[in-house]
Amino acid sequence: MPGRISMTKKQREALLALPETEAEILHHHTLSPQELDAVNQCRTPETRLA
């Protein structure tokens, strides 16, 4: 397996670009209802921090 994957400058910029709008931030940093269901299925008293 190669140690590095070559990318074009455009690909690298797209990968490292920060979200510019509030909608993009919410999209990337909010769990969907399906994701929340998956998390809640795995939660038990033993796995809770508090």
mmCIF entry with sequence, helices, sheets and N, C-alpha, C, O atoms, coordinates in Angstrom:
data_MODEL
# 
_entry.id   MODEL 
# 
_entity.id                         1 
_entity.type                       polymer 
_entity.pdbx_number_of_molecules   1 
# 
_entity_poly.entity_id                      1 
_entity_poly.type                           'polypeptide(L)' 
_entity_poly.nstd_linkage                   no 
_entity_poly.nstd_monomer                   no 
_entity_poly.pdbx_seq_one_letter_code       MPGRISMTKKQREALLALPETEAEILHHHTLSPQELDAVNQCRTPETRLA 
_entity_poly.pdbx_seq_one_letter_code_can   MPGRISMTKKQREALLALPETEAEILHHHTLSPQELDAVNQCRTPETRLA 
_entity_poly.pdbx_strand_id                 A 
# 
loop_
_entity_poly_seq.entity_id 
_entity_poly_seq.num 
_entity_poly_seq.mon_id 
_entity_poly_seq.hetero 
1 1  MET n 
1 2  PRO n 
1 3  GLY n 
1 4  ARG n 
1 5  ILE n 
1 6  SER n 
1 7  MET n 
1 8  THR n 
1 9  LYS n 
1 10 LYS n 
1 11 GLN n 
1 12 ARG n 
1 13 GLU n 
1 14 ALA n 
1 15 LEU n 
1 16 LEU n 
1 17 ALA n 
1 18 LEU n 
1 19 PRO n 
1 20 GLU n 
1 21 THR n 
1 22 GLU n 
1 23 ALA n 
1 24 GLU n 
1 25 ILE n 
1 26 LEU n 
1 27 HIS n 
1 28 HIS n 
1 29 HIS n 
1 30 THR n 
1 31 LEU n 
1 32 SER n 
1 33 PRO n 
1 34 GLN n 
1 35 GLU n 
1 36 LEU n 
1 37 ASP n 
1 38 ALA n 
1 39 VAL n 
1 40 ASN n 
1 41 GLN n 
1 42 CYS n 
1 43 ARG n 
1 44 THR n 
1 45 PRO n 
1 46 GLU n 
1 47 THR n 
1 48 ARG n 
1 49 LEU n 
1 50 ALA n 
# 
_struct_asym.id          A 
_struct_asym.entity_id   1 
# 
loop_
_struct_conf.conf_type_id 
_struct_conf.id 
_struct_conf.pdbx_PDB_helix_id 
_struct_conf.beg_label_comp_id 
_struct_conf.beg_label_asym_id 
_struct_conf.beg_label_seq_id 
_struct_conf.pdbx_beg_PDB_ins_code 
_struct_conf.end_label_comp_id 
_struct_conf.end_label_asym_id 
_struct_conf.end_label_seq_id 
_struct_conf.pdbx_end_PDB_ins_code 
_struct_conf.beg_auth_comp_id 
_struct_conf.beg_auth_asym_id 
_struct_conf.beg_auth_seq_id 
_struct_conf.end_auth_comp_id 
_struct_conf.end_auth_asym_id 
_struct_conf.end_auth_seq_id 
_struct_conf.pdbx_PDB_helix_class 
_struct_conf.details 
_struct_conf.pdbx_PDB_helix_length 
HELX_P HELX_P1 AA1 LYS A 9  ? LEU A 16 ? LYS A 9  LEU A 16 1 ? 8  
HELX_P HELX_P2 AA2 GLU A 22 ? HIS A 29 ? GLU A 22 HIS A 29 1 ? 8  
HELX_P HELX_P3 AA3 PRO A 33 ? CYS A 42 ? PRO A 33 CYS A 42 1 ? 10 
HELX_P HELX_P4 AA4 PRO A 45 ? THR A 47 ? PRO A 45 THR A 47 5 ? 3  
# 
_struct_conf_type.id          HELX_P 
_struct_conf_type.criteria    ? 
_struct_conf_type.reference   ? 
# 
loop_
_atom_site.group_PDB 
_atom_site.id 
_atom_site.type_symbol 
_atom_site.label_atom_id 
_atom_site.label_alt_id 
_atom_site.label_comp_id 
_atom_site.label_asym_id 
_atom_site.label_entity_id 
_atom_site.label_seq_id 
_atom_site.pdbx_PDB_ins_code 
_atom_site.Cartn_x 
_atom_site.Cartn_y 
_atom_site.Cartn_z 
_atom_site.occupancy 
_atom_site.B_iso_or_equiv 
_atom_site.pdbx_formal_charge 
_atom_site.auth_seq_id 
_atom_site.auth_comp_id 
_atom_site.auth_asym_id 
_atom_site.auth_atom_id 
_atom_site.pdbx_PDB_model_num 
ATOM 1   N N  . MET A 1 1  ? 0.847   -1.172 0.000  1.00 0.00 ? 1  MET A N  1 
ATOM 2   C CA . MET A 1 1  ? 0.000   0.000  0.000  1.00 0.00 ? 1  MET A CA 1 
ATOM 3   C C  . MET A 1 1  ? 0.896   1.241  0.000  1.00 0.00 ? 1  MET A C  1 
ATOM 4   O O  . MET A 1 1  ? 1.857   1.309  0.766  1.00 0.00 ? 1  MET A O  1 
ATOM 5   N N  . PRO A 1 2  ? 0.588   2.224  -0.855 1.00 0.00 ? 2  PRO A N  1 
ATOM 6   C CA . PRO A 1 2  ? 1.432   3.410  -0.898 1.00 0.00 ? 2  PRO A CA 1 
ATOM 7   C C  . PRO A 1 2  ? 1.314   4.220  0.392  1.00 0.00 ? 2  PRO A C  1 
ATOM 8   O O  . PRO A 1 2  ? 0.256   4.270  1.019  1.00 0.00 ? 2  PRO A O  1 
ATOM 9   N N  . GLY A 1 3  ? 2.424   4.850  0.769  1.00 0.00 ? 3  GLY A N  1 
ATOM 10  C CA . GLY A 1 3  ? 2.435   5.673  1.973  1.00 0.00 ? 3  GLY A CA 1 
ATOM 11  C C  . GLY A 1 3  ? 1.648   6.955  1.808  1.00 0.00 ? 3  GLY A C  1 
ATOM 12  O O  . GLY A 1 3  ? 1.116   7.494  2.779  1.00 0.00 ? 3  GLY A O  1 
ATOM 13  N N  . ARG A 1 4  ? 1.572   7.442  0.593  1.00 0.00 ? 4  ARG A N  1 
ATOM 14  C CA . ARG A 1 4  ? 0.837   8.682  0.330  1.00 0.00 ? 4  ARG A CA 1 
ATOM 15  C C  . ARG A 1 4  ? -0.029  8.515  -0.910 1.00 0.00 ? 4  ARG A C  1 
ATOM 16  O O  . ARG A 1 4  ? 0.295   7.752  -1.820 1.00 0.00 ? 4  ARG A O  1 
ATOM 17  N N  . ILE A 1 5  ? -1.110  9.230  -0.922 1.00 0.00 ? 5  ILE A N  1 
ATOM 18  C CA . ILE A 1 5  ? -1.985  9.233  -2.087 1.00 0.00 ? 5  ILE A CA 1 
ATOM 19  C C  . ILE A 1 5  ? -1.818  10.587 -2.759 1.00 0.00 ? 5  ILE A C  1 
ATOM 20  O O  . ILE A 1 5  ? -1.989  11.624 -2.118 1.00 0.00 ? 5  ILE A O  1 
ATOM 21  N N  . SER A 1 6  ? -1.482  10.587 -4.054 1.00 0.00 ? 6  SER A N  1 
ATOM 22  C CA . SER A 1 6  ? -1.310  11.874 -4.705 1.00 0.00 ? 6  SER A CA 1 
ATOM 23  C C  . SER A 1 6  ? -2.652  12.516 -5.003 1.00 0.00 ? 6  SER A C  1 
ATOM 24  O O  . SER A 1 6  ? -3.598  11.867 -5.451 1.00 0.00 ? 6  SER A O  1 
ATOM 25  N N  . MET A 1 7  ? -2.699  13.804 -4.739 1.00 0.00 ? 7  MET A N  1 
ATOM 26  C CA . MET A 1 7  ? -3.901  14.588 -5.002 1.00 0.00 ? 7  MET A CA 1 
ATOM 27  C C  . MET A 1 7  ? -3.505  15.835 -5.771 1.00 0.00 ? 7  MET A C  1 
ATOM 28  O O  . MET A 1 7  ? -2.386  16.336 -5.669 1.00 0.00 ? 7  MET A O  1 
ATOM 29  N N  . THR A 1 8  ? -4.451  16.305 -6.531 1.00 0.00 ? 8  THR A N  1 
ATOM 30  C CA . THR A 1 8  ? -4.214  17.573 -7.210 1.00 0.00 ? 8  THR A CA 1 
ATOM 31  C C  . THR A 1 8  ? -4.375  18.697 -6.192 1.00 0.00 ? 8  THR A C  1 
ATOM 32  O O  . THR A 1 8  ? -4.906  18.486 -5.102 1.00 0.00 ? 8  THR A O  1 
ATOM 33  N N  . LYS A 1 9  ? -3.922  19.867 -6.547 1.00 0.00 ? 9  LYS A N  1 
ATOM 34  C CA . LYS A 1 9  ? -4.068  21.017 -5.648 1.00 0.00 ? 9  LYS A CA 1 
ATOM 35  C C  . LYS A 1 9  ? -5.544  21.279 -5.362 1.00 0.00 ? 9  LYS A C  1 
ATOM 36  O O  . LYS A 1 9  ? -5.904  21.605 -4.231 1.00 0.00 ? 9  LYS A O  1 
ATOM 37  N N  . LYS A 1 10 ? -6.396  21.141 -6.370 1.00 0.00 ? 10 LYS A N  1 
ATOM 38  C CA . LYS A 1 10 ? -7.829  21.368 -6.198 1.00 0.00 ? 10 LYS A CA 1 
ATOM 39  C C  . LYS A 1 10 ? -8.435  20.357 -5.228 1.00 0.00 ? 10 LYS A C  1 
ATOM 40  O O  . LYS A 1 10 ? -9.258  20.726 -4.391 1.00 0.00 ? 10 LYS A O  1 
ATOM 41  N N  . GLN A 1 11 ? -8.039  19.084 -5.329 1.00 0.00 ? 11 GLN A N  1 
ATOM 42  C CA . GLN A 1 11 ? -8.536  18.051 -4.420 1.00 0.00 ? 11 GLN A CA 1 
ATOM 43  C C  . GLN A 1 11 ? -8.094  18.319 -2.988 1.00 0.00 ? 11 GLN A C  1 
ATOM 44  O O  . GLN A 1 11 ? -8.881  18.167 -2.054 1.00 0.00 ? 11 GLN A O  1 
ATOM 45  N N  . ARG A 1 12 ? -6.835  18.717 -2.813 1.00 0.00 ? 12 ARG A N  1 
ATOM 46  C CA . ARG A 1 12 ? -6.308  19.008 -1.491 1.00 0.00 ? 12 ARG A CA 1 
ATOM 47  C C  . ARG A 1 12 ? -7.035  20.194 -0.856 1.00 0.00 ? 12 ARG A C  1 
ATOM 48  O O  . ARG A 1 12 ? -7.365  20.159 0.330  1.00 0.00 ? 12 ARG A O  1 
ATOM 49  N N  . GLU A 1 13 ? -7.284  21.239 -1.642 1.00 0.00 ? 13 GLU A N  1 
ATOM 50  C CA . GLU A 1 13 ? -7.996  22.416 -1.134 1.00 0.00 ? 13 GLU A CA 1 
ATOM 51  C C  . GLU A 1 13 ? -9.423  22.056 -0.732 1.00 0.00 ? 13 GLU A C  1 
ATOM 52  O O  . GLU A 1 13 ? -9.915  22.539 0.288  1.00 0.00 ? 13 GLU A O  1 
ATOM 53  N N  . ALA A 1 14 ? -10.092 21.215 -1.515 1.00 0.00 ? 14 ALA A N  1 
ATOM 54  C CA . ALA A 1 14 ? -11.462 20.806 -1.182 1.00 0.00 ? 14 ALA A CA 1 
ATOM 55  C C  . ALA A 1 14 ? -11.492 19.982 0.103  1.00 0.00 ? 14 ALA A C  1 
ATOM 56  O O  . ALA A 1 14 ? -12.412 20.124 0.908  1.00 0.00 ? 14 ALA A O  1 
ATOM 57  N N  . LEU A 1 15 ? -10.499 19.127 0.299  1.00 0.00 ? 15 LEU A N  1 
ATOM 58  C CA . LEU A 1 15 ? -10.435 18.292 1.484  1.00 0.00 ? 15 LEU A CA 1 
ATOM 59  C C  . LEU A 1 15 ? -10.196 19.120 2.741  1.00 0.00 ? 15 LEU A C  1 
ATOM 60  O O  . LEU A 1 15 ? -10.777 18.838 3.789  1.00 0.00 ? 15 LEU A O  1 
ATOM 61  N N  . LEU A 1 16 ? -9.361  20.120 2.645  1.00 0.00 ? 16 LEU A N  1 
ATOM 62  C CA . LEU A 1 16 ? -8.967  20.901 3.809  1.00 0.00 ? 16 LEU A CA 1 
ATOM 63  C C  . LEU A 1 16 ? -9.793  22.167 4.020  1.00 0.00 ? 16 LEU A C  1 
ATOM 64  O O  . LEU A 1 16 ? -9.575  22.890 4.993  1.00 0.00 ? 16 LEU A O  1 
ATOM 65  N N  . ALA A 1 17 ? -10.730 22.441 3.128  1.00 0.00 ? 17 ALA A N  1 
ATOM 66  C CA . ALA A 1 17 ? -11.523 23.660 3.230  1.00 0.00 ? 17 ALA A CA 1 
ATOM 67  C C  . ALA A 1 17 ? -12.419 23.623 4.474  1.00 0.00 ? 17 ALA A C  1 
ATOM 68  O O  . ALA A 1 17 ? -13.034 22.604 4.787  1.00 0.00 ? 17 ALA A O  1 
ATOM 69  N N  . LEU A 1 18 ? -12.472 24.746 5.161  1.00 0.00 ? 18 LEU A N  1 
ATOM 70  C CA . LEU A 1 18 ? -13.351 24.863 6.318  1.00 0.00 ? 18 LEU A CA 1 
ATOM 71  C C  . LEU A 1 18 ? -14.753 25.258 5.859  1.00 0.00 ? 18 LEU A C  1 
ATOM 72  O O  . LEU A 1 18 ? -14.903 25.931 4.838  1.00 0.00 ? 18 LEU A O  1 
ATOM 73  N N  . PRO A 1 19 ? -15.782 24.846 6.604  1.00 0.00 ? 19 PRO A N  1 
ATOM 74  C CA . PRO A 1 19 ? -17.142 25.251 6.244  1.00 0.00 ? 19 PRO A CA 1 
ATOM 75  C C  . PRO A 1 19 ? -17.272 26.772 6.292  1.00 0.00 ? 19 PRO A C  1 
ATOM 76  O O  . PRO A 1 19 ? -16.711 27.426 7.171  1.00 0.00 ? 19 PRO A O  1 
ATOM 77  N N  . GLU A 1 20 ? -18.006 27.314 5.354  1.00 0.00 ? 20 GLU A N  1 
ATOM 78  C CA . GLU A 1 20 ? -18.133 28.768 5.266  1.00 0.00 ? 20 GLU A CA 1 
ATOM 79  C C  . GLU A 1 20 ? -19.469 29.282 5.757  1.00 0.00 ? 20 GLU A C  1 
ATOM 80  O O  . GLU A 1 20 ? -19.575 30.445 6.146  1.00 0.00 ? 20 GLU A O  1 
ATOM 81  N N  . THR A 1 21 ? -20.481 28.452 5.748  1.00 0.00 ? 21 THR A N  1 
ATOM 82  C CA . THR A 1 21 ? -21.802 28.917 6.163  1.00 0.00 ? 21 THR A CA 1 
ATOM 83  C C  . THR A 1 21 ? -22.258 28.147 7.399  1.00 0.00 ? 21 THR A C  1 
ATOM 84  O O  . THR A 1 21 ? -21.733 27.078 7.710  1.00 0.00 ? 21 THR A O  1 
ATOM 85  N N  . GLU A 1 22 ? -23.226 28.701 8.083  1.00 0.00 ? 22 GLU A N  1 
ATOM 86  C CA . GLU A 1 22 ? -23.771 28.031 9.264  1.00 0.00 ? 22 GLU A CA 1 
ATOM 87  C C  . GLU A 1 22 ? -24.408 26.694 8.878  1.00 0.00 ? 22 GLU A C  1 
ATOM 88  O O  . GLU A 1 22 ? -24.317 25.726 9.634  1.00 0.00 ? 22 GLU A O  1 
ATOM 89  N N  . ALA A 1 23 ? -25.044 26.633 7.723  1.00 0.00 ? 23 ALA A N  1 
ATOM 90  C CA . ALA A 1 23 ? -25.671 25.383 7.273  1.00 0.00 ? 23 ALA A CA 1 
ATOM 91  C C  . ALA A 1 23 ? -24.629 24.291 7.068  1.00 0.00 ? 23 ALA A C  1 
ATOM 92  O O  . ALA A 1 23 ? -24.868 23.137 7.422  1.00 0.00 ? 23 ALA A O  1 
ATOM 93  N N  . GLU A 1 24 ? -23.473 24.642 6.500  1.00 0.00 ? 24 GLU A N  1 
ATOM 94  C CA . GLU A 1 24 ? -22.408 23.651 6.305  1.00 0.00 ? 24 GLU A CA 1 
ATOM 95  C C  . GLU A 1 24 ? -21.852 23.168 7.641  1.00 0.00 ? 24 GLU A C  1 
ATOM 96  O O  . GLU A 1 24 ? -21.561 21.983 7.807  1.00 0.00 ? 24 GLU A O  1 
ATOM 97  N N  . ILE A 1 25 ? -21.706 24.083 8.587  1.00 0.00 ? 25 ILE A N  1 
ATOM 98  C CA . ILE A 1 25 ? -21.215 23.707 9.912  1.00 0.00 ? 25 ILE A CA 1 
ATOM 99  C C  . ILE A 1 25 ? -22.193 22.746 10.576 1.00 0.00 ? 25 ILE A C  1 
ATOM 100 O O  . ILE A 1 25 ? -21.780 21.722 11.119 1.00 0.00 ? 25 ILE A O  1 
ATOM 101 N N  . LEU A 1 26 ? -23.477 23.062 10.538 1.00 0.00 ? 26 LEU A N  1 
ATOM 102 C CA . LEU A 1 26 ? -24.489 22.192 11.145 1.00 0.00 ? 26 LEU A CA 1 
ATOM 103 C C  . LEU A 1 26 ? -24.536 20.834 10.462 1.00 0.00 ? 26 LEU A C  1 
ATOM 104 O O  . LEU A 1 26 ? -24.705 19.810 11.125 1.00 0.00 ? 26 LEU A O  1 
ATOM 105 N N  . HIS A 1 27 ? -24.391 20.817 9.156  1.00 0.00 ? 27 HIS A N  1 
ATOM 106 C CA . HIS A 1 27 ? -24.424 19.562 8.405  1.00 0.00 ? 27 HIS A CA 1 
ATOM 107 C C  . HIS A 1 27 ? -23.291 18.624 8.833  1.00 0.00 ? 27 HIS A C  1 
ATOM 108 O O  . HIS A 1 27 ? -23.498 17.417 8.964  1.00 0.00 ? 27 HIS A O  1 
ATOM 109 N N  . HIS A 1 28 ? -22.113 19.171 9.046  1.00 0.00 ? 28 HIS A N  1 
ATOM 110 C CA . HIS A 1 28 ? -20.943 18.353 9.354  1.00 0.00 ? 28 HIS A CA 1 
ATOM 111 C C  . HIS A 1 28 ? -20.779 18.038 10.834 1.00 0.00 ? 28 HIS A C  1 
ATOM 112 O O  . HIS A 1 28 ? -20.051 17.110 11.185 1.00 0.00 ? 28 HIS A O  1 
ATOM 113 N N  . HIS A 1 29 ? -21.444 18.795 11.712 1.00 0.00 ? 29 HIS A N  1 
ATOM 114 C CA . HIS A 1 29 ? -21.212 18.626 13.144 1.00 0.00 ? 29 HIS A CA 1 
ATOM 115 C C  . HIS A 1 29 ? -22.485 18.301 13.931 1.00 0.00 ? 29 HIS A C  1 
ATOM 116 O O  . HIS A 1 29 ? -22.524 18.494 15.146 1.00 0.00 ? 29 HIS A O  1 
ATOM 117 N N  . THR A 1 30 ? -23.507 17.819 13.261 1.00 0.00 ? 30 THR A N  1 
ATOM 118 C CA . THR A 1 30 ? -24.751 17.435 13.915 1.00 0.00 ? 30 THR A CA 1 
ATOM 119 C C  . THR A 1 30 ? -25.084 15.998 13.539 1.00 0.00 ? 30 THR A C  1 
ATOM 120 O O  . THR A 1 30 ? -24.979 15.615 12.374 1.00 0.00 ? 30 THR A O  1 
ATOM 121 N N  . LEU A 1 31 ? -25.482 15.213 14.518 1.00 0.00 ? 31 LEU A N  1 
ATOM 122 C CA . LEU A 1 31 ? -25.850 13.822 14.241 1.00 0.00 ? 31 LEU A CA 1 
ATOM 123 C C  . LEU A 1 31 ? -27.275 13.758 13.702 1.00 0.00 ? 31 LEU A C  1 
ATOM 124 O O  . LEU A 1 31 ? -28.158 14.487 14.155 1.00 0.00 ? 31 LEU A O  1 
ATOM 125 N N  . SER A 1 32 ? -27.481 12.883 12.737 1.00 0.00 ? 32 SER A N  1 
ATOM 126 C CA . SER A 1 32 ? -28.812 12.681 12.171 1.00 0.00 ? 32 SER A CA 1 
ATOM 127 C C  . SER A 1 32 ? -29.626 11.821 13.129 1.00 0.00 ? 32 SER A C  1 
ATOM 128 O O  . SER A 1 32 ? -29.058 11.197 14.025 1.00 0.00 ? 32 SER A O  1 
ATOM 129 N N  . PRO A 1 33 ? -30.945 11.775 12.958 1.00 0.00 ? 33 PRO A N  1 
ATOM 130 C CA . PRO A 1 33 ? -31.767 10.920 13.824 1.00 0.00 ? 33 PRO A CA 1 
ATOM 131 C C  . PRO A 1 33 ? -31.327 9.450  13.768 1.00 0.00 ? 33 PRO A C  1 
ATOM 132 O O  . PRO A 1 33 ? -31.359 8.759  14.786 1.00 0.00 ? 33 PRO A O  1 
ATOM 133 N N  . GLN A 1 34 ? -30.922 8.976  12.600 1.00 0.00 ? 34 GLN A N  1 
ATOM 134 C CA . GLN A 1 34 ? -30.463 7.591  12.478 1.00 0.00 ? 34 GLN A CA 1 
ATOM 135 C C  . GLN A 1 34 ? -29.165 7.383  13.260 1.00 0.00 ? 34 GLN A C  1 
ATOM 136 O O  . GLN A 1 34 ? -28.989 6.349  13.904 1.00 0.00 ? 34 GLN A O  1 
ATOM 137 N N  . GLU A 1 35 ? -28.266 8.353  13.205 1.00 0.00 ? 35 GLU A N  1 
ATOM 138 C CA . GLU A 1 35 ? -27.017 8.254  13.954 1.00 0.00 ? 35 GLU A CA 1 
ATOM 139 C C  . GLU A 1 35 ? -27.274 8.295  15.463 1.00 0.00 ? 35 GLU A C  1 
ATOM 140 O O  . GLU A 1 35 ? -26.641 7.560  16.220 1.00 0.00 ? 35 GLU A O  1 
ATOM 141 N N  . LEU A 1 36 ? -28.190 9.142  15.894 1.00 0.00 ? 36 LEU A N  1 
ATOM 142 C CA . LEU A 1 36 ? -28.541 9.200  17.315 1.00 0.00 ? 36 LEU A CA 1 
ATOM 143 C C  . LEU A 1 36 ? -29.156 7.886  17.782 1.00 0.00 ? 36 LEU A C  1 
ATOM 144 O O  . LEU A 1 36 ? -28.874 7.437  18.893 1.00 0.00 ? 36 LEU A O  1 
ATOM 145 N N  . ASP A 1 37 ? -29.991 7.261  16.951 1.00 0.00 ? 37 ASP A N  1 
ATOM 146 C CA . ASP A 1 37 ? -30.567 5.956  17.297 1.00 0.00 ? 37 ASP A CA 1 
ATOM 147 C C  . ASP A 1 37 ? -29.470 4.908  17.476 1.00 0.00 ? 37 ASP A C  1 
ATOM 148 O O  . ASP A 1 37 ? -29.517 4.107  18.410 1.00 0.00 ? 37 ASP A O  1 
ATOM 149 N N  . ALA A 1 38 ? -28.488 4.917  16.582 1.00 0.00 ? 38 ALA A N  1 
ATOM 150 C CA . ALA A 1 38 ? -27.383 3.955  16.673 1.00 0.00 ? 38 ALA A CA 1 
ATOM 151 C C  . ALA A 1 38 ? -26.587 4.174  17.954 1.00 0.00 ? 38 ALA A C  1 
ATOM 152 O O  . ALA A 1 38 ? -26.202 3.208  18.614 1.00 0.00 ? 38 ALA A O  1 
ATOM 153 N N  . VAL A 1 39 ? -26.340 5.417  18.310 1.00 0.00 ? 39 VAL A N  1 
ATOM 154 C CA . VAL A 1 39 ? -25.627 5.725  19.556 1.00 0.00 ? 39 VAL A CA 1 
ATOM 155 C C  . VAL A 1 39 ? -26.431 5.254  20.751 1.00 0.00 ? 39 VAL A C  1 
ATOM 156 O O  . VAL A 1 39 ? -25.885 4.631  21.661 1.00 0.00 ? 39 VAL A O  1 
ATOM 157 N N  . ASN A 1 40 ? -27.715 5.545  20.759 1.00 0.00 ? 40 ASN A N  1 
ATOM 158 C CA . ASN A 1 40 ? -28.558 5.181  21.906 1.00 0.00 ? 40 ASN A CA 1 
ATOM 159 C C  . ASN A 1 40 ? -28.703 3.669  22.070 1.00 0.00 ? 40 ASN A C  1 
ATOM 160 O O  . ASN A 1 40 ? -28.900 3.192  23.188 1.00 0.00 ? 40 ASN A O  1 
ATOM 161 N N  . GLN A 1 41 ? -28.612 2.915  20.993 1.00 0.00 ? 41 GLN A N  1 
ATOM 162 C CA . GLN A 1 41 ? -28.679 1.453  21.095 1.00 0.00 ? 41 GLN A CA 1 
ATOM 163 C C  . GLN A 1 41 ? -27.457 0.891  21.808 1.00 0.00 ? 41 GLN A C  1 
ATOM 164 O O  . GLN A 1 41 ? -27.533 -0.156 22.451 1.00 0.00 ? 41 GLN A O  1 
ATOM 165 N N  . CYS A 1 42 ? -26.332 1.586  21.694 1.00 0.00 ? 42 CYS A N  1 
ATOM 166 C CA . CYS A 1 42 ? -25.092 1.106  22.301 1.00 0.00 ? 42 CYS A CA 1 
ATOM 167 C C  . CYS A 1 42 ? -24.874 1.615  23.707 1.00 0.00 ? 42 CYS A C  1 
ATOM 168 O O  . CYS A 1 42 ? -23.968 1.147  24.397 1.00 0.00 ? 42 CYS A O  1 
ATOM 169 N N  . ARG A 1 43 ? -25.682 2.563  24.149 1.00 0.00 ? 43 ARG A N  1 
ATOM 170 C CA . ARG A 1 43 ? -25.503 3.134  25.482 1.00 0.00 ? 43 ARG A CA 1 
ATOM 171 C C  . ARG A 1 43 ? -26.047 2.197  26.544 1.00 0.00 ? 43 ARG A C  1 
ATOM 172 O O  . ARG A 1 43 ? -27.182 1.725  26.467 1.00 0.00 ? 43 ARG A O  1 
ATOM 173 N N  . THR A 1 44 ? -25.235 1.949  27.504 1.00 0.00 ? 44 THR A N  1 
ATOM 174 C CA . THR A 1 44 ? -25.655 1.161  28.662 1.00 0.00 ? 44 THR A CA 1 
ATOM 175 C C  . THR A 1 44 ? -25.119 1.882  29.906 1.00 0.00 ? 44 THR A C  1 
ATOM 176 O O  . THR A 1 44 ? -24.255 2.750  29.780 1.00 0.00 ? 44 THR A O  1 
ATOM 177 N N  . PRO A 1 45 ? -25.603 1.547  31.080 1.00 0.00 ? 45 PRO A N  1 
ATOM 178 C CA . PRO A 1 45 ? -25.072 2.193  32.278 1.00 0.00 ? 45 PRO A CA 1 
ATOM 179 C C  . PRO A 1 45 ? -23.551 2.012  32.407 1.00 0.00 ? 45 PRO A C  1 
ATOM 180 O O  . PRO A 1 45 ? -22.864 2.881  32.944 1.00 0.00 ? 45 PRO A O  1 
ATOM 181 N N  . GLU A 1 46 ? -23.035 0.890  31.917 1.00 0.00 ? 46 GLU A N  1 
ATOM 182 C CA . GLU A 1 46 ? -21.598 0.637  32.004 1.00 0.00 ? 46 GLU A CA 1 
ATOM 183 C C  . GLU A 1 46 ? -20.768 1.525  31.085 1.00 0.00 ? 46 GLU A C  1 
ATOM 184 O O  . GLU A 1 46 ? -19.597 1.784  31.364 1.00 0.00 ? 46 GLU A O  1 
ATOM 185 N N  . THR A 1 47 ? -21.376 1.999  29.974 1.00 0.00 ? 47 THR A N  1 
ATOM 186 C CA . THR A 1 47 ? -20.620 2.791  29.017 1.00 0.00 ? 47 THR A CA 1 
ATOM 187 C C  . THR A 1 47 ? -20.839 4.294  29.187 1.00 0.00 ? 47 THR A C  1 
ATOM 188 O O  . THR A 1 47 ? -20.260 5.084  28.442 1.00 0.00 ? 47 THR A O  1 
ATOM 189 N N  . ARG A 1 48 ? -21.645 4.691  30.132 1.00 0.00 ? 48 ARG A N  1 
ATOM 190 C CA . ARG A 1 48 ? -21.877 6.127  30.378 1.00 0.00 ? 48 ARG A CA 1 
ATOM 191 C C  . ARG A 1 48 ? -20.810 6.692  31.280 1.00 0.00 ? 48 ARG A C  1 
ATOM 192 O O  . ARG A 1 48 ? -20.374 6.032  32.222 1.00 0.00 ? 48 ARG A O  1 
ATOM 193 N N  . LEU A 1 49 ? -20.387 7.910  31.001 1.00 0.00 ? 49 LEU A N  1 
ATOM 194 C CA . LEU A 1 49 ? -19.372 8.546  31.827 1.00 0.00 ? 49 LEU A CA 1 
ATOM 195 C C  . LEU A 1 49 ? -19.967 9.141  33.098 1.00 0.00 ? 49 LEU A C  1 
ATOM 196 O O  . LEU A 1 49 ? -19.328 9.153  34.151 1.00 0.00 ? 49 LEU A O  1 
ATOM 197 N N  . ALA A 1 50 ? -21.181 9.627  32.987 1.00 0.00 ? 50 ALA A N  1 
ATOM 198 C CA . ALA A 1 50 ? -21.782 10.236 34.174 1.00 0.00 ? 50 ALA A CA 1 
ATOM 199 C C  . ALA A 1 50 ? -23.268 9.935  34.221 1.00 0.00 ? 50 ALA A C  1 
ATOM 200 O O  . ALA A 1 50 ? -23.955 10.362 35.148 1.00 0.00 ? 50 ALA A O  1 
# 
